[in-house]
Amino acid sequence: MRSASTEQPSSERPVRHTSPTGMARTTPLMSLSRVPWRDIQDSTGSAAAVPLLLNAIAWGDADTARSALEDLRKRICQYGFVVEQATAATVPFLWELAQLPHVTCRAEIIRLLRAIADARQWESTAAAYPKLLNHRENPVVWERAARQAVRARRGDLRHLMDDQDTRIARATTELAHALAE
């Protein structure tokens, strides 16, 4: 299995277009194609399905988005605390989706970001079994990269804390506390 870069391609701001009414609209997930999803792994194997799931979250109705997010969570943060190689590459897109008003499961996305920020399963395992760090595919590195990807966009927290939806504001406050620790 080949390791791919977990560089943060979506840390760029989304492309903004001006609609005929003069209002700016955002085109989310423009950078999805820049990530070599087929070359990186999620909990099921190839992470090739991750872009499809992110698009379903972005554009699906409430049930579709919630189902896609649950499937994505199982792939990138299994059991709510085990991250995968694809997690760090997925995090910037989660931040992007959490900020889009039309996305129906924003609070759940923010809770997933918190779970990723709190993930320490592989580090804990490596503390007990240091040989884990000698493996070619090093999950401790994936875990640290995923946490760093969440931290890299913490500047977006202020905007989300001011959201009118109390579930989003509460989830964001909890994420902010987790990132402050």
Backbone as JSON Lines, residues from 0, in Angstrom:
{"i":0,"aa":"M","n":[0.84,-1.16,0.0],"ca":[0.0,0.0,0.0],"c":[0.9,1.23,0.0]}
{"i":1,"aa":"R","n":[0.6,2.16,-0.85],"ca":[1.4,3.36,-1.0],"c":[0.81,4.48,-0.15]}
{"i":2,"aa":"S","n":[1.65,5.2,0.55],"ca":[1.19,6.33,1.36],"c":[1.13,7.57,0.49]}
{"i":3,"aa":"A","n":[0.06,8.3,0.63],"ca":[-0.1,9.55,-0.12],"c":[0.02,10.71,0.85]}
{"i":4,"aa":"S","n":[0.29,11.85,0.3],"ca":[0.4,13.05,1.09],"c":[-0.92,13.35,1.79]}
{"i":5,"aa":"T","n":[-0.84,13.82,3.01],"ca":[-2.05,14.24,3.72],"c":[-2.05,15.76,3.8]}
{"i":6,"aa":"E","n":[-1.49,16.39,2.8],"ca":[-1.47,17.83,2.67],"c":[-2.89,18.37,2.72]}
{"i":7,"aa":"Q","n":[-3.07,19.59,3.14],"ca":[-4.39,20.16,3.36],"c":[-4.86,20.95,2.14]}
{"i":8,"aa":"P","n":[-5.39,20.3,1.1],"ca":[-5.73,20.99,-0.13],"c":[-6.9,21.94,-0.01]}
{"i":9,"aa":"S","n":[-7.8,21.73,0.92],"ca":[-8.99,22.56,0.97],"c":[-8.86,23.68,1.99]}
{"i":10,"aa":"S","n":[-7.65,23.99,2.41],"ca":[-7.51,25.11,3.33],"c":[-7.71,26.42,2.58]}
{"i":11,"aa":"E","n":[-7.79,26.32,1.25],"ca":[-8.13,27.48,0.46],"c":[-9.58,27.82,0.73]}
{"i":12,"aa":"R","n":[-9.94,29.06,0.57],"ca":[-11.33,29.44,0.73],"c":[-12.11,28.95,-0.48]}
{"i":13,"aa":"P","n":[-13.4,28.63,-0.29],"ca":[-14.2,28.18,-1.42],"c":[-14.31,29.26,-2.48]}
{"i":14,"aa":"V","n":[-14.49,28.83,-3.71],"ca":[-14.67,29.76,-4.82],"c":[-16.0,30.46,-4.64]}
{"i":15,"aa":"R","n":[-16.01,31.76,-4.82],"ca":[-17.26,32.51,-4.7],"c":[-17.64,33.04,-6.08]}
{"i":16,"aa":"H","n":[-18.88,32.85,-6.42],"ca":[-19.42,33.34,-7.67],"c":[-20.48,34.38,-7.34]}
{"i":17,"aa":"T","n":[-20.72,35.29,-8.27],"ca":[-21.78,36.25,-8.08],"c":[-22.98,35.79,-8.87]}
{"i":18,"aa":"S","n":[-24.11,35.71,-8.2],"ca":[-25.34,35.27,-8.85],"c":[-25.94,36.45,-9.61]}
{"i":19,"aa":"P","n":[-26.94,36.21,-10.45],"ca":[-27.59,37.31,-11.18],"c":[-28.17,38.37,-10.26]}
{"i":20,"aa":"T","n":[-28.47,38.02,-9.01],"ca":[-29.03,38.99,-8.08],"c":[-27.93,39.83,-7.43]}
{"i":21,"aa":"G","n":[-26.67,39.53,-7.76],"ca":[-25.56,40.27,-7.18],"c":[-25.05,39.68,-5.88]}
{"i":22,"aa":"M","n":[-25.74,38.66,-5.36],"ca":[-25.33,38.01,-4.12],"c":[-24.23,37.0,-4.42]}
{"i":23,"aa":"A","n":[-23.24,36.93,-3.55],"ca":[-22.17,35.94,-3.73],"c":[-22.69,34.59,-3.28]}
{"i":24,"aa":"R","n":[-22.36,33.55,-4.02],"ca":[-22.7,32.19,-3.61],"c":[-21.42,31.38,-3.64]}
{"i":25,"aa":"T","n":[-21.36,30.37,-2.8],"ca":[-20.16,29.57,-2.64],"c":[-20.3,28.26,-3.39]}
{"i":26,"aa":"T","n":[-19.23,27.84,-4.04],"ca":[-19.18,26.53,-4.66],"c":[-18.29,25.67,-3.77]}
{"i":27,"aa":"P","n":[-18.92,24.85,-2.93],"ca":[-18.12,24.06,-1.99],"c":[-17.42,22.89,-2.65]}
{"i":28,"aa":"L","n":[-16.42,22.41,-1.96],"ca":[-15.72,21.17,-2.31],"c":[-15.0,21.23,-3.65]}
{"i":29,"aa":"M","n":[-14.59,22.42,-4.06],"ca":[-13.9,22.58,-5.34],"c":[-12.57,21.84,-5.39]}
{"i":30,"aa":"S","n":[-11.94,21.62,-4.27],"ca":[-10.6,21.01,-4.23],"c":[-10.63,19.5,-4.06]}
{"i":31,"aa":"L","n":[-11.79,18.89,-4.07],"ca":[-11.87,17.44,-3.86],"c":[-11.01,16.65,-4.83]}
{"i":32,"aa":"S","n":[-10.96,17.09,-6.07],"ca":[-10.21,16.33,-7.09],"c":[-8.7,16.44,-6.91]}
{"i":33,"aa":"R","n":[-8.24,17.32,-6.06],"ca":[-6.79,17.48,-5.82],"c":[-6.23,16.43,-4.86]}
{"i":34,"aa":"V","n":[-7.1,15.69,-4.2],"ca":[-6.67,14.69,-3.23],"c":[-6.67,13.32,-3.93]}
{"i":35,"aa":"P","n":[-5.59,12.56,-3.8],"ca":[-5.52,11.23,-4.43],"c":[-6.27,10.18,-3.6]}
{"i":36,"aa":"W","n":[-7.59,10.3,-3.56],"ca":[-8.42,9.48,-2.69],"c":[-8.2,7.98,-2.9]}
{"i":37,"aa":"R","n":[-8.0,7.55,-4.14],"ca":[-7.81,6.12,-4.41],"c":[-6.49,5.59,-3.82]}
{"i":38,"aa":"D","n":[-5.56,6.49,-3.57],"ca":[-4.25,6.08,-3.08],"c":[-4.13,6.12,-1.56]}
{"i":39,"aa":"I","n":[-5.12,6.62,-0.88],"ca":[-5.08,6.67,0.57],"c":[-6.2,5.78,1.12]}
{"i":40,"aa":"Q","n":[-6.07,5.42,2.38],"ca":[-6.95,4.43,2.99],"c":[-7.9,5.03,4.02]}
{"i":41,"aa":"D","n":[-9.12,4.5,4.02],"ca":[-10.03,4.73,5.12],"c":[-10.26,3.38,5.79]}
{"i":42,"aa":"S","n":[-11.19,3.26,6.68],"ca":[-11.36,2.0,7.41],"c":[-11.84,0.84,6.55]}
{"i":43,"aa":"T","n":[-12.31,1.14,5.33],"ca":[-12.82,0.09,4.45],"c":[-11.83,-0.32,3.38]}
{"i":44,"aa":"G","n":[-10.73,0.41,3.27],"ca":[-9.76,0.19,2.19],"c":[-9.53,1.52,1.49]}
{"i":45,"aa":"S","n":[-9.63,1.54,0.18],"ca":[-9.44,2.77,-0.58],"c":[-10.45,3.82,-0.15]}
{"i":46,"aa":"A","n":[-10.0,5.07,-0.06],"ca":[-10.87,6.18,0.34],"c":[-11.59,6.8,-0.87]}
{"i":47,"aa":"A","n":[-11.68,6.06,-1.95],"ca":[-12.29,6.58,-3.19],"c":[-13.73,7.05,-3.0]}
{"i":48,"aa":"A","n":[-14.45,6.5,-2.03],"ca":[-15.85,6.89,-1.81],"c":[-15.99,8.19,-1.02]}
{"i":49,"aa":"V","n":[-14.93,8.67,-0.41],"ca":[-15.02,9.87,0.44],"c":[-15.58,11.07,-0.32]}
{"i":50,"aa":"P","n":[-15.13,11.38,-1.55],"ca":[-15.71,12.53,-2.25],"c":[-17.21,12.39,-2.49]}
{"i":51,"aa":"L","n":[-17.67,11.19,-2.78],"ca":[-19.1,10.97,-3.0],"c":[-19.88,11.25,-1.72]}
{"i":52,"aa":"L","n":[-19.34,10.81,-0.61],"ca":[-20.0,11.05,0.68],"c":[-20.02,12.54,1.03]}
{"i":53,"aa":"L","n":[-18.9,13.22,0.8],"ca":[-18.85,14.66,1.08],"c":[-19.85,15.41,0.21]}
{"i":54,"aa":"N","n":[-19.98,15.03,-1.05],"ca":[-20.97,15.66,-1.93],"c":[-22.39,15.37,-1.47]}
{"i":55,"aa":"A","n":[-22.65,14.16,-0.99],"ca":[-23.99,13.83,-0.48],"c":[-24.31,14.67,0.76]}
{"i":56,"aa":"I","n":[-23.31,14.93,1.58],"ca":[-23.51,15.78,2.75],"c":[-23.8,17.21,2.3]}
{"i":57,"aa":"A","n":[-23.06,17.68,1.31],"ca":[-23.2,19.05,0.83],"c":[-24.53,19.31,0.14]}
{"i":58,"aa":"W","n":[-24.99,18.36,-0.63],"ca":[-26.13,18.62,-1.5],"c":[-27.36,17.77,-1.21]}
{"i":59,"aa":"G","n":[-27.25,16.79,-0.33],"ca":[-28.38,15.9,-0.07],"c":[-29.42,16.52,0.85]}
{"i":60,"aa":"D","n":[-30.61,15.92,0.83],"ca":[-31.63,16.33,1.79],"c":[-31.16,15.88,3.18]}
{"i":61,"aa":"A","n":[-31.93,16.2,4.19],"ca":[-31.5,15.94,5.57],"c":[-31.18,14.46,5.8]}
{"i":62,"aa":"D","n":[-32.03,13.56,5.34],"ca":[-31.79,12.13,5.56],"c":[-30.56,11.65,4.8]}
{"i":63,"aa":"T","n":[-30.42,12.07,3.56],"ca":[-29.28,11.67,2.75],"c":[-27.99,12.18,3.36]}
{"i":64,"aa":"A","n":[-27.98,13.45,3.76],"ca":[-26.78,14.05,4.35],"c":[-26.4,13.36,5.65]}
{"i":65,"aa":"R","n":[-27.38,13.09,6.49],"ca":[-27.11,12.44,7.78],"c":[-26.56,11.02,7.56]}
{"i":66,"aa":"S","n":[-27.14,10.3,6.63],"ca":[-26.67,8.94,6.32],"c":[-25.25,8.97,5.77]}
{"i":67,"aa":"A","n":[-24.98,9.91,4.85],"ca":[-23.64,10.02,4.28],"c":[-22.62,10.39,5.35]}
{"i":68,"aa":"L","n":[-23.0,11.28,6.27],"ca":[-22.08,11.67,7.33],"c":[-21.79,10.49,8.25]}
{"i":69,"aa":"E","n":[-22.79,9.7,8.54],"ca":[-22.58,8.52,9.38],"c":[-21.62,7.54,8.7]}
{"i":70,"aa":"D","n":[-21.82,7.32,7.41],"ca":[-20.92,6.43,6.66],"c":[-19.5,7.01,6.65]}
{"i":71,"aa":"L","n":[-19.39,8.32,6.42],"ca":[-18.07,8.96,6.42],"c":[-17.41,8.83,7.79]}
{"i":72,"aa":"R","n":[-18.17,9.04,8.85],"ca":[-17.62,8.92,10.21],"c":[-17.03,7.52,10.43]}
{"i":73,"aa":"K","n":[-17.74,6.5,9.99],"ca":[-17.25,5.13,10.14],"c":[-15.96,4.91,9.35]}
{"i":74,"aa":"R","n":[-15.79,5.64,8.27],"ca":[-14.62,5.47,7.42],"c":[-13.4,6.25,7.92]}
{"i":75,"aa":"I","n":[-13.62,7.42,8.54],"ca":[-12.47,8.27,8.9],"c":[-12.27,8.44,10.41]}
{"i":76,"aa":"C","n":[-13.26,8.08,11.2],"ca":[-13.14,8.19,12.67],"c":[-13.99,7.08,13.28]}
{"i":77,"aa":"Q","n":[-13.58,5.86,12.96],"ca":[-14.33,4.68,13.36],"c":[-14.48,4.62,14.88]}
{"i":78,"aa":"Y","n":[-15.66,4.27,15.32],"ca":[-16.01,4.17,16.74],"c":[-15.92,5.52,17.46]}
{"i":79,"aa":"G","n":[-15.73,6.59,16.7],"ca":[-15.63,7.91,17.29],"c":[-14.27,8.25,17.86]}
{"i":80,"aa":"F","n":[-13.26,7.37,17.64],"ca":[-11.93,7.67,18.18],"c":[-10.77,7.03,17.41]}
{"i":81,"aa":"V","n":[-11.02,6.27,16.37],"ca":[-9.94,5.63,15.61],"c":[-9.86,6.29,14.22]}
{"i":82,"aa":"V","n":[-8.85,7.11,14.02],"ca":[-8.71,7.8,12.74],"c":[-7.94,6.93,11.75]}
{"i":83,"aa":"E","n":[-8.04,7.31,10.5],"ca":[-7.43,6.56,9.41],"c":[-6.53,7.48,8.59]}
{"i":84,"aa":"Q","n":[-5.87,6.92,7.62],"ca":[-4.98,7.69,6.76],"c":[-5.73,8.82,6.05]}
{"i":85,"aa":"A","n":[-6.97,8.59,5.64],"ca":[-7.75,9.58,4.88],"c":[-8.32,10.69,5.75]}
{"i":86,"aa":"T","n":[-8.23,10.56,7.06],"ca":[-8.88,11.52,7.95],"c":[-8.34,12.94,7.77]}
{"i":87,"aa":"A","n":[-7.04,13.11,7.79],"ca":[-6.46,14.46,7.68],"c":[-6.85,15.13,6.37]}
{"i":88,"aa":"A","n":[-6.9,14.36,5.29],"ca":[-7.27,14.93,3.99],"c":[-8.75,15.32,3.95]}
{"i":89,"aa":"T","n":[-9.57,14.68,4.76],"ca":[-11.0,14.94,4.78],"c":[-11.37,16.13,5.65]}
{"i":90,"aa":"V","n":[-10.6,16.39,6.68],"ca":[-10.92,17.43,7.67],"c":[-11.17,18.81,7.05]}
{"i":91,"aa":"P","n":[-10.34,19.31,6.14],"ca":[-10.62,20.64,5.59],"c":[-11.99,20.73,4.91]}
{"i":92,"aa":"F","n":[-12.42,19.65,4.3],"ca":[-13.73,19.64,3.64],"c":[-14.85,19.64,4.68]}
{"i":93,"aa":"L","n":[-14.62,18.99,5.81],"ca":[-15.6,19.03,6.89],"c":[-15.75,20.45,7.44]}
{"i":94,"aa":"W","n":[-14.62,21.13,7.61],"ca":[-14.66,22.53,8.06],"c":[-15.46,23.36,7.06]}
{"i":95,"aa":"E","n":[-15.21,23.14,5.79],"ca":[-15.9,23.88,4.74],"c":[-17.42,23.64,4.82]}
{"i":96,"aa":"L","n":[-17.83,22.38,4.94],"ca":[-19.25,22.04,5.01],"c":[-19.91,22.59,6.27]}
{"i":97,"aa":"A","n":[-19.19,22.6,7.37],"ca":[-19.75,23.09,8.64],"c":[-20.15,24.56,8.56]}
{"i":98,"aa":"Q","n":[-19.58,25.28,7.63],"ca":[-19.84,26.71,7.52],"c":[-20.91,27.06,6.5]}
{"i":99,"aa":"L","n":[-21.39,26.09,5.77],"ca":[-22.38,26.36,4.72],"c":[-23.8,26.24,5.27]}
{"i":100,"aa":"P","n":[-24.56,27.33,5.24],"ca":[-25.9,27.32,5.84],"c":[-26.85,26.28,5.27]}
{"i":101,"aa":"H","n":[-26.68,25.91,4.03],"ca":[-27.62,24.94,3.43],"c":[-27.35,23.49,3.84]}
{"i":102,"aa":"V","n":[-26.19,23.23,4.44],"ca":[-25.87,21.86,4.88],"c":[-26.7,21.55,6.11]}
{"i":103,"aa":"T","n":[-27.41,20.43,6.07],"ca":[-28.41,20.14,7.1],"c":[-27.86,19.5,8.37]}
{"i":104,"aa":"C","n":[-26.62,19.0,8.34],"ca":[-26.08,18.29,9.52],"c":[-24.81,18.97,10.04]}
{"i":105,"aa":"R","n":[-24.83,20.28,10.08],"ca":[-23.64,21.03,10.47],"c":[-23.2,20.73,11.91]}
{"i":106,"aa":"A","n":[-24.13,20.64,12.85],"ca":[-23.76,20.36,14.24],"c":[-23.08,19.0,14.34]}
{"i":107,"aa":"E","n":[-23.58,18.03,13.6],"ca":[-22.98,16.69,13.61],"c":[-21.58,16.7,13.0]}
{"i":108,"aa":"I","n":[-21.37,17.53,11.98],"ca":[-20.04,17.67,11.38],"c":[-19.07,18.24,12.41]}
{"i":109,"aa":"I","n":[-19.52,19.23,13.14],"ca":[-18.67,19.85,14.16],"c":[-18.34,18.84,15.26]}
{"i":110,"aa":"R","n":[-19.3,18.01,15.63],"ca":[-19.04,16.96,16.63],"c":[-18.02,15.94,16.1]}
{"i":111,"aa":"L","n":[-18.09,15.64,14.81],"ca":[-17.1,14.74,14.21],"c":[-15.71,15.39,14.26]}
{"i":112,"aa":"L","n":[-15.62,16.68,13.97],"ca":[-14.34,17.38,14.07],"c":[-13.8,17.3,15.5]}
{"i":113,"aa":"R","n":[-14.68,17.42,16.47],"ca":[-14.23,17.3,17.86],"c":[-13.7,15.9,18.15]}
{"i":114,"aa":"A","n":[-14.4,14.87,17.68],"ca":[-13.94,13.5,17.9],"c":[-12.55,13.3,17.29]}
{"i":115,"aa":"I","n":[-12.33,13.87,16.12],"ca":[-11.02,13.77,15.47],"c":[-9.97,14.52,16.29]}
{"i":116,"aa":"A","n":[-10.33,15.7,16.77],"ca":[-9.4,16.5,17.59],"c":[-9.03,15.78,18.88]}
{"i":117,"aa":"D","n":[-9.95,14.98,19.41],"ca":[-9.71,14.26,20.66],"c":[-9.04,12.9,20.47]}
{"i":118,"aa":"A","n":[-8.94,12.43,19.23],"ca":[-8.45,11.07,18.96],"c":[-7.01,10.88,19.44]}
{"i":119,"aa":"R","n":[-6.83,9.86,20.25],"ca":[-5.5,9.51,20.75],"c":[-5.33,7.99,20.84]}
{"i":120,"aa":"Q","n":[-6.18,7.25,20.15],"ca":[-6.17,5.79,20.21],"c":[-4.82,5.22,19.79]}
{"i":121,"aa":"W","n":[-4.32,5.66,18.64],"ca":[-3.06,5.1,18.14],"c":[-1.88,5.51,19.01]}
{"i":122,"aa":"E","n":[-1.88,6.76,19.48],"ca":[-0.8,7.2,20.38],"c":[-0.81,6.39,21.67]}
{"i":123,"aa":"S","n":[-1.99,6.14,22.21],"ca":[-2.09,5.35,23.43],"c":[-1.6,3.93,23.21]}
{"i":124,"aa":"T","n":[-1.96,3.36,22.08],"ca":[-1.52,2.01,21.75],"c":[-0.01,1.97,21.57]}
{"i":125,"aa":"A","n":[0.54,2.97,20.89],"ca":[1.99,3.02,20.66],"c":[2.76,3.19,21.97]}
{"i":126,"aa":"A","n":[2.16,3.86,22.94],"ca":[2.83,4.02,24.24],"c":[3.02,2.66,24.9]}
{"i":127,"aa":"A","n":[2.03,1.78,24.72],"ca":[2.11,0.44,25.29],"c":[2.9,-0.53,24.4]}
{"i":128,"aa":"Y","n":[2.83,-0.31,23.11],"ca":[3.49,-1.19,22.12],"c":[4.3,-0.33,21.14]}
{"i":129,"aa":"P","n":[5.48,0.13,21.54],"ca":[6.28,1.04,20.72],"c":[6.63,0.5,19.33]}
{"i":130,"aa":"K","n":[6.58,-0.82,19.15],"ca":[6.89,-1.38,17.84],"c":[5.91,-0.9,16.77]}
{"i":131,"aa":"L","n":[4.76,-0.45,17.19],"ca":[3.78,0.1,16.26],"c":[4.38,1.25,15.45]}
{"i":132,"aa":"L","n":[5.26,2.01,16.08],"ca":[5.88,3.15,15.42],"c":[6.85,2.74,14.32]}
{"i":133,"aa":"N","n":[7.25,1.48,14.29],"ca":[8.19,1.0,13.28],"c":[7.52,0.5,12.0]}
{"i":134,"aa":"H","n":[6.2,0.44,12.0],"ca":[5.5,-0.04,10.82],"c":[5.57,0.99,9.7]}
{"i":135,"aa":"R","n":[5.63,0.51,8.48],"ca":[5.68,1.4,7.31],"c":[4.46,2.31,7.28]}
{"i":136,"aa":"E","n":[3.29,1.75,7.5],"ca":[2.06,2.54,7.58],"c":[1.88,2.9,9.05]}
{"i":137,"aa":"N","n":[2.19,4.11,9.42],"ca":[2.23,4.5,10.82],"c":[0.94,5.24,11.21]}
{"i":138,"aa":"P","n":[0.01,4.58,11.88],"ca":[-1.25,5.23,12.23],"c":[-1.09,6.37,13.25]}
{"i":139,"aa":"V","n":[0.0,6.38,14.0],"ca":[0.23,7.49,14.93],"c":[0.43,8.78,14.13]}
{"i":140,"aa":"V","n":[1.13,8.68,13.03],"ca":[1.34,9.85,12.16],"c":[0.0,10.31,11.6]}
{"i":141,"aa":"W","n":[-0.85,9.37,11.2],"ca":[-2.17,9.74,10.67],"c":[-2.98,10.49,11.72]}
{"i":142,"aa":"E","n":[-2.94,9.98,12.94],"ca":[-3.7,10.58,14.04],"c":[-3.22,12.0,14.32]}
{"i":143,"aa":"R","n":[-1.93,12.18,14.37],"ca":[-1.38,13.52,14.62],"c":[-1.71,14.48,13.48]}
{"i":144,"aa":"A","n":[-1.62,13.99,12.25],"ca":[-1.95,14.83,11.08],"c":[-3.43,15.22,11.1]}
{"i":145,"aa":"A","n":[-4.28,14.31,11.5],"ca":[-5.72,14.6,11.57],"c":[-6.0,15.66,12.63]}
{"i":146,"aa":"R","n":[-5.39,15.51,13.8],"ca":[-5.59,16.52,14.85],"c":[-5.06,17.88,14.4]}
{"i":147,"aa":"Q","n":[-3.92,17.89,13.73],"ca":[-3.36,19.14,13.24],"c":[-4.27,19.76,12.18]}
{"i":148,"aa":"A","n":[-4.88,18.96,11.35],"ca":[-5.8,19.48,10.33],"c":[-7.0,20.17,10.99]}
{"i":149,"aa":"V","n":[-7.49,19.62,12.09],"ca":[-8.6,20.27,12.8],"c":[-8.1,21.58,13.38]}
{"i":150,"aa":"R","n":[-6.95,21.56,14.03],"ca":[-6.39,22.78,14.64],"c":[-6.09,23.87,13.61]}
{"i":151,"aa":"A","n":[-5.7,23.48,12.42],"ca":[-5.31,24.45,11.39],"c":[-6.44,25.4,11.03]}
{"i":152,"aa":"R","n":[-7.67,24.98,11.22],"ca":[-8.8,25.82,10.84],"c":[-9.56,26.36,12.05]}
{"i":153,"aa":"R","n":[-8.94,26.35,13.22],"ca":[-9.64,26.8,14.42],"c":[-10.04,28.27,14.35]}
{"i":154,"aa":"G","n":[-9.45,29.03,13.43],"ca":[-9.86,30.42,13.23],"c":[-11.31,30.54,12.76]}
{"i":155,"aa":"D","n":[-11.87,29.45,12.23],"ca":[-13.25,29.44,11.76],"c":[-14.24,29.28,12.91]}
{"i":156,"aa":"L","n":[-13.76,29.01,14.1],"ca":[-14.65,28.77,15.24],"c":[-15.51,29.98,15.6]}
{"i":157,"aa":"R","n":[-14.92,31.15,15.57],"ca":[-15.64,32.36,15.99],"c":[-16.93,32.54,15.18]}
{"i":158,"aa":"H","n":[-16.82,32.39,13.87],"ca":[-17.99,32.53,13.01],"c":[-19.06,31.49,13.36]}
{"i":159,"aa":"L","n":[-18.64,30.27,13.61],"ca":[-19.6,29.21,13.92],"c":[-20.23,29.39,15.31]}
{"i":160,"aa":"M","n":[-19.49,29.94,16.26],"ca":[-20.04,30.16,17.6],"c":[-21.17,31.18,17.58]}
{"i":161,"aa":"D","n":[-21.14,32.07,16.6],"ca":[-22.17,33.1,16.5],"c":[-23.4,32.63,15.74]}
{"i":162,"aa":"D","n":[-23.43,31.37,15.32],"ca":[-24.55,30.87,14.54],"c":[-25.85,30.94,15.34]}
{"i":163,"aa":"Q","n":[-26.94,31.24,14.65],"ca":[-28.26,31.34,15.3],"c":[-28.78,29.99,15.78]}
{"i":164,"aa":"D","n":[-28.33,28.91,15.16],"ca":[-28.74,27.56,15.56],"c":[-27.97,27.2,16.83]}
{"i":165,"aa":"T","n":[-28.68,27.02,17.92],"ca":[-28.02,26.76,19.2],"c":[-27.25,25.44,19.2]}
{"i":166,"aa":"R","n":[-27.7,24.45,18.41],"ca":[-26.97,23.17,18.34],"c":[-25.59,23.39,17.73]}
{"i":167,"aa":"I","n":[-25.52,24.23,16.72],"ca":[-24.23,24.51,16.07],"c":[-23.35,25.31,17.02]}
{"i":168,"aa":"A","n":[-23.92,26.33,17.65],"ca":[-23.14,27.15,18.58],"c":[-22.62,26.29,19.74]}
{"i":169,"aa":"R","n":[-23.45,25.39,20.28],"ca":[-23.03,24.54,21.39],"c":[-21.93,23.57,20.96]}
{"i":170,"aa":"A","n":[-22.12,22.92,19.81],"ca":[-21.1,21.98,19.31],"c":[-19.79,22.71,19.04]}
{"i":171,"aa":"T","n":[-19.88,23.93,18.54],"ca":[-18.68,24.71,18.26],"c":[-17.96,25.1,19.55]}
{"i":172,"aa":"T","n":[-18.72,25.46,20.55],"ca":[-18.12,25.8,21.86],"c":[-17.39,24.58,22.43]}
{"i":173,"aa":"E","n":[-18.01,23.41,22.32],"ca":[-17.36,22.19,22.8],"c":[-16.08,21.89,22.02]}
{"i":174,"aa":"L","n":[-16.12,22.11,20.71],"ca":[-14.92,21.91,19.9],"c":[-13.84,22.92,20.3]}
{"i":175,"aa":"A","n":[-14.22,24.16,20.52],"ca":[-13.26,25.18,20.93],"c":[-12.59,24.8,22.24]}
{"i":176,"aa":"H","n":[-13.36,24.28,23.2],"ca":[-12.79,23.85,24.48],"c":[-11.82,22.69,24.27]}
{"i":177,"aa":"A","n":[-12.17,21.76,23.39],"ca":[-11.28,20.63,23.12],"c":[-9.98,21.1,22.48]}
{"i":178,"aa":"L","n":[-10.06,22.09,21.61],"ca":[-8.86,22.59,20.95],"c":[-8.0,23.44,21.88]}
{"i":179,"aa":"A","n":[-8.6,23.99,22.91],"ca":[-7.86,24.83,23.87],"c":[-7.04,23.97,24.84]}
{"i":180,"aa":"E","n":[-7.41,22.71,25.01],"ca":[-6.72,21.84,25.97],"c":[-5.38,21.4,25.46]}
